[in-house]
């Protein structure tokens, strides 16, 4: 990946808020509407041919970012762009660039139509986006895609219930590949699979990336998956990125206390370690703490941490949002 390459995806000050205005009764009683800022002030870029992993606990905003980048949701603030053009505009106007950004969802049971044969699911975007015309050409393309993901062309005639979970996810990946995309957004694509099948799917995805040069935005909570597939890692906490940088640098020496907590929570073979347990629970996203959002669970928090939200700053080859990163690393 060239340092001079132009980003495919550029996310700038992205925010997404859920919640409606207070109803008449709530206004009458003086109640404020409950609004959740699921994502706030997120910035990152995805370069050609790279895999960027978004990591964090459930509820930190990873999947919300994925949907905004895919054009499935409209950001409340900021923008997610593909090659300089807003994904929201691309999706709403069904512009040709729409085929370049595809998504693989967590649960193939939900993302595949149970009444459609596998071949129909894969052929639908080819037909709708006009990538191929004519029944014979579309069928040939479907057979090629099934072969690329390790299945047989004969599997095109089977229904989703006739496949295992790993095979269904291969079909979902084949469908994403059907438009010849440049970016694939993967939202926990292996979390519903057992470990051996996870490894097969991840190895297949890496091989496909080497073959076609695609970029992956990979959403996961599993640091083992991140270590296997990612080039760069962005760690999220309560809707914000708190550390982002090259995978090896972050894994070797995490600078944010939350990143360190995630690393210490990964099960390991061998003797038990003396790693301290995490402090407390994830705060209410609708009522986050003042200042640093992680301070209520951080062993290194000081009075200054409650005053201001720390911005990402460069440190040791990555960016980190922590006032005491140099002291505690």
KAGISUL-V30416 format. One record per pair of residues at least 4 apart in sequence whose C-alpha atoms are under 8 Angstrom apart, sorted by the first residue. I is the first residue (numbers start at 0). J is the second residue. D is the distance in whole Angstrom. If there is no record, write none. Layout:
i-><I,I>
j-><J,J>
d-><D,D>
This chain:
i-><0,0,0,0,0,4,4,5,5,5,6,6,6,6,6,7,7,7,7,7,7,7,8,8,8,8,8,8,8,8,9,9,9,9,9,9,9,9,9,10,10,10,10,10,10,10,10,10,11,11,11,11,11,11,11,12,12,12,12,12,12,12,13,13,13,13,13,13,13,13,13,13,13,14,14,14,14,14,14,14,14,14,14,15,15,15,15,15,15,15,15,15,16,16,16,16,16,16,16,17,17,17,17,18,18,18,18,19,19,19,20,21,21,21,21,21,21,22,23,24,25,25,25,25,26,26,33,34,35,35,35,36,36,36,37,37,37,37,37,37,37,38,38,38,38,38,38,38,39,39,40,40,41,41,41,42,45,45,45,45,45,46,47,47,47,47,48,48,48,48,48,49,49,49,49,49,49,50,50,50,50,50,50,50,50,51,51,51,51,51,51,51,51,52,52,52,52,52,52,52,52,52,52,53,53,53,53,53,53,53,53,53,54,54,54,54,54,54,54,54,54,54,55,55,55,55,55,55,55,55,56,56,56,57,58,59,59,59,59,59,60,60,60,60,60,60,61,61,61,61,61,62,62,62,63,64,65,65,65,65,65,65,66,66,66,67,67,67,67,67,67,67,68,68,68,69,69,69,69,69,70,70,70,70,71,71,72,73,74,78,78,79,79,79,80,80,80,81,81,84,84,85,86,87,88,89,89,89,89,89,90,90,93,96,97,98,98,98,98,99,99,99,99,99,100,100,100,100,100,101,101,101,101,101,101,102,102,102,102,102,103,103,103,103,103,103,103,103,104,104,104,104,104,104,105,105,105,105,105,105,105,106,106,106,106,107,107,107,107,107,108,108,108,108,108,110,111,111,111,111,112,112,113,113,113,114,115,115,115,115,116,116,116,116,116,116,117,117,117,117,117,117,117,117,118,118,118,118,118,118,118,119,119,120,120,121,121,121,121,121,121,121,121,122,122,122,122,122,122,123,124,124,124,124,125,125,125,125,125,125,126,126,126,126,128,130,131,131,132,132,133,134,135,136,137,138,139,140,140,141,141,141,141,142,142,142,142,142,143,143,144,144,144,144,144,145,145,145,145,145,145,145,145,146,146,146,147,147,148,148,148,148,148,149,150,150,150,151,153,157,158,159,162,162,163,164,164,164,165,165,165,165,165,166,167,168,168,169,169,170,171,172,173,174,175,175,175,176,180,181,181,181,182,182,182,182,183,183,183,183,184,184,184,184,185,185,185,185,186,186,186,187,187,187,187,189,189,189,190,190,192,192,193,194,195,196,197,198,199,200,201,201,201,201,202,203,204,205,205,206,207,207,207,208,208,208,209,217,219,219,221,222,222,222,223,224,224,225,225,225,226,229,230,230,231,231,231,231,232,232,232,232,232,232,233,233,233,233,233,234,234,234,234,234,235,235,235,235,236,236,236,236,236,237,237,237,237,237,240,241,241,241,241,241,241,242,242,242,242,242,242,242,242,243,243,243,243,244,244,244,244,244,245,245,245,246,247,248,248,248,248,249,249,249,250,252,253,253,253,254,254,254,254,254,254,254,255,255,255,255,255,255,256,256,256,256,256,257,257,257,258,259,260,260,261,263,277,278,278,278,278,279,279,280,282,282,282,283,287,288,288,288,288,289,289,289,289,290,290,290,290,290,290,290,291,291,291,291,291,291,291,292,293,294,294,294,294,294,295,299,299,300,301,302,303,304,304,309,309,309,310,310,310,311,311,311,311,312,312,312,313,313,313,314,314,319,320,323,324>
j-><4,46,47,48,49,46,47,46,47,82,44,45,46,47,82,44,45,46,47,81,82,182,44,45,46,68,79,80,81,82,42,43,44,45,79,80,81,82,83,41,42,43,44,68,77,78,79,80,40,41,42,43,77,78,79,39,40,41,42,76,77,78,38,39,40,41,42,74,75,76,77,78,79,36,37,38,39,40,41,74,75,76,77,36,37,38,39,63,73,74,75,76,34,35,36,37,38,74,75,34,35,36,37,32,33,34,35,32,33,34,32,25,26,30,31,32,33,26,27,28,29,30,31,32,30,31,285,285,284,285,286,238,284,285,58,59,60,63,237,238,284,59,60,63,64,237,238,239,238,239,77,239,238,239,240,240,49,50,51,214,216,214,181,212,213,214,208,212,213,214,215,213,214,215,229,230,231,214,215,216,217,228,229,230,231,215,216,217,229,230,231,232,233,216,217,218,219,225,229,230,231,232,233,61,216,217,218,219,232,233,234,235,61,218,219,220,221,222,232,233,234,235,59,61,219,220,234,235,236,261,220,235,236,220,237,235,236,237,238,239,64,235,236,237,238,239,65,218,219,235,238,66,186,218,67,68,69,184,185,186,216,218,70,71,72,71,72,73,74,79,86,87,79,80,86,86,100,101,102,184,86,87,89,90,87,90,87,87,78,85,86,85,86,87,84,85,86,85,86,88,89,89,90,91,92,93,94,95,96,97,94,97,97,100,101,128,178,179,180,178,179,180,181,182,180,181,182,183,184,175,176,180,182,183,184,175,183,184,185,186,171,172,175,183,184,185,186,188,110,171,185,186,187,188,185,186,187,188,189,190,191,110,168,188,191,111,164,167,168,171,112,113,159,164,167,171,115,120,159,171,120,159,158,159,160,158,119,120,158,159,120,155,156,157,158,159,121,154,155,156,157,158,159,170,122,138,141,154,155,156,157,123,155,124,174,125,141,170,171,173,174,175,177,126,137,138,141,174,177,127,128,174,177,178,129,130,131,137,177,178,130,131,132,137,178,178,136,137,136,137,137,138,139,140,141,142,143,144,177,145,152,155,177,146,151,152,153,155,147,152,148,173,174,176,177,149,150,151,152,154,155,170,173,150,151,152,173,207,169,170,172,173,203,169,154,166,169,155,157,161,162,167,166,167,167,168,191,192,169,192,196,197,200,170,171,172,188,173,200,174,175,176,177,178,179,180,183,180,213,212,213,214,213,214,215,216,213,214,215,216,215,216,217,218,215,216,217,218,217,218,219,217,218,219,220,197,200,201,197,219,196,197,197,198,199,200,201,202,203,204,205,224,227,228,206,207,208,209,228,210,211,212,213,212,213,214,213,229,224,225,225,226,262,265,227,228,229,229,232,246,246,246,245,246,243,244,245,246,242,243,244,245,246,249,240,241,242,243,244,240,241,242,243,258,239,240,241,242,240,241,257,292,293,281,282,284,287,292,320,255,311,318,319,320,321,254,255,258,311,317,318,319,320,249,317,318,319,248,249,316,317,318,249,316,317,250,251,252,253,316,317,253,254,317,262,328,258,259,328,258,259,319,324,325,327,328,259,319,320,321,324,328,260,297,299,324,327,261,293,297,262,263,264,277,265,274,296,295,296,297,298,295,296,296,286,287,288,287,292,292,294,295,305,305,306,307,308,294,304,305,306,307,308,309,304,305,306,307,308,309,321,308,297,298,299,300,304,305,300,323,327,304,305,306,307,308,322,320,321,322,319,320,321,318,319,320,321,318,319,320,317,318,319,318,319,324,324,327,328>
d-><7,8,7,7,7,7,7,7,8,8,6,6,5,7,7,7,6,6,6,6,5,8,6,5,7,8,7,6,5,6,8,6,5,7,6,5,7,8,7,7,5,5,6,8,8,6,4,6,8,6,5,7,6,6,6,7,4,5,5,7,5,7,7,6,5,5,7,7,8,5,4,6,7,7,7,5,4,6,7,6,5,5,6,6,6,5,7,8,8,5,5,6,7,6,4,6,7,8,6,6,5,6,7,7,6,4,6,7,8,7,6,6,6,7,6,5,8,6,6,6,6,5,7,8,6,7,7,6,6,4,8,7,7,7,8,7,5,7,7,5,7,8,6,7,7,8,4,6,6,6,8,7,8,6,6,8,7,8,7,7,7,7,8,7,7,6,7,5,5,5,8,8,5,6,8,6,8,6,5,6,7,7,5,5,7,6,5,6,6,6,5,6,7,6,5,6,7,6,6,8,6,5,6,6,7,6,5,6,6,5,6,7,7,6,5,5,8,8,7,6,5,6,6,7,7,5,6,5,6,8,6,8,7,7,7,6,5,5,5,8,6,8,8,7,5,8,6,6,8,7,8,6,6,7,6,6,6,7,8,7,8,8,6,5,6,6,5,6,6,7,8,8,5,7,6,7,7,7,7,7,5,5,7,5,8,7,7,6,7,6,8,6,6,8,5,4,5,6,6,7,7,6,6,6,6,6,5,8,7,6,7,6,6,7,8,7,6,7,6,7,7,4,5,6,6,6,5,6,7,6,8,6,6,5,6,6,5,5,6,8,6,6,7,7,6,5,6,6,7,8,6,5,7,6,8,5,5,4,7,7,7,6,8,7,7,6,7,6,5,6,8,8,8,8,7,8,8,7,7,7,7,8,7,6,7,7,6,6,6,8,7,6,6,5,4,7,6,7,5,6,6,6,6,7,6,8,6,8,4,6,8,6,7,8,7,7,6,7,8,7,4,8,7,6,7,8,6,8,8,6,6,8,7,7,6,5,6,7,6,6,7,6,7,8,8,7,6,6,7,7,6,6,6,6,6,6,6,6,8,6,8,8,8,6,7,4,8,7,6,7,6,6,8,7,7,6,5,6,6,8,8,7,6,5,6,6,8,8,6,8,7,6,7,8,7,8,8,8,8,6,8,6,6,6,6,6,8,7,6,7,6,8,7,6,6,6,7,6,7,6,6,6,6,8,8,7,7,6,7,8,5,6,6,5,6,8,7,6,5,6,6,5,6,8,7,6,5,6,6,5,7,7,5,5,8,5,7,8,8,8,6,6,6,6,7,6,6,6,6,6,6,8,8,7,6,6,6,6,7,6,6,8,8,5,5,7,8,8,8,8,7,6,8,7,6,6,8,5,8,8,7,7,6,6,7,5,4,5,8,6,6,6,5,8,6,8,6,4,7,6,6,5,6,7,5,4,6,7,6,7,8,8,7,8,8,7,8,7,8,7,7,8,6,5,8,8,6,7,7,7,6,4,6,8,6,5,7,7,7,7,4,6,6,8,7,6,6,6,8,7,8,5,7,8,8,7,6,6,7,7,7,7,6,8,8,5,6,6,7,6,6,8,6,7,8,8,8,6,7,8,6,6,6,7,7,6,7,8,5,7,8,8,6,8,7,6,7,6,7,6,8,7,8,5,7,7,8,8,6,4,5,4,4,7,6,6,8,7,5,6,8,7,6,8,8,5,7,7,8,8,8,6,8,7,7,8,7,5,6,6,8,5,8,6,5,4,8,5,5,6,6,4,7,6,7,8,8,6,6>
